[in-house]
């Protein structure tokens, strides 16, 4: 398993938004898995000038969306490269940040394979999406998530 306890049962029940599982087609046991590099990179916001800052802003936006019920938890965001220094690894407010020690795609696939329930991967990386689908994941494009964050 990639991270010991990443999908361990919690004493206080599943991670959810304030009113329970929320968001489009939310259900208990579902994991939203985010290819942060792909989603952040899908908009030309100048993210390349400050990768750690862009990662921090993105994770803060996802946490806010979980908190106000636009996205259901649990959410797992994988950061790679310089973006890792922008956000500490760990779980806060229903959002788990995982630092890829090697390939971000390999880490995303390992998290998808380890998840006990259904996984929705957010990415536009065609090769990664094909591999994740082979593991049983469903797919959403970055625009879907960004629309929810802009909500």
Steps between C-alpha positions, in 0.01 A plus 500: 500500500630843407432674831420298809156603622410712195174309464465371857151524651450801725340479843274795414381349170580577138640836394225718360398860457308671781166348399628155403618381161445780252573599144403338173419133547662493847482176692676352803819316412577708191843664477566804285863466384657812350797527266593846631770569240255427220212701648711802602677492165174503305463876543768752401500690830876543532524195727841416350655807667407376849417129506490475883267801520276364226476166684420673830227710335352195326492287817345789695228531235426126514482506882261797486281317247487193726421718802211679332357185340588548132723189500463180703787370710720305501719675247859394433726751322835380368775761475832447325824687444534857628128519581557269798666779696183709485281270711589256775405137444212380717127534552318822587130576461426181306779557247810282501813630333744233383853587390618290207857392566545398137256517213172672579321261264641197681386643833151574367468145368622354829244702696227392255601135537505522882162672538238274660207652311433676175746758369441798275824629350516861386756531220531560128813286465384240247751229592435543871123494443521175301701335776265628772195376308664157483508511881127580507517877549253737343633817340429870507683773315667797674225735380242303700691555825591860421132574433415368848782702655390817320143426614 
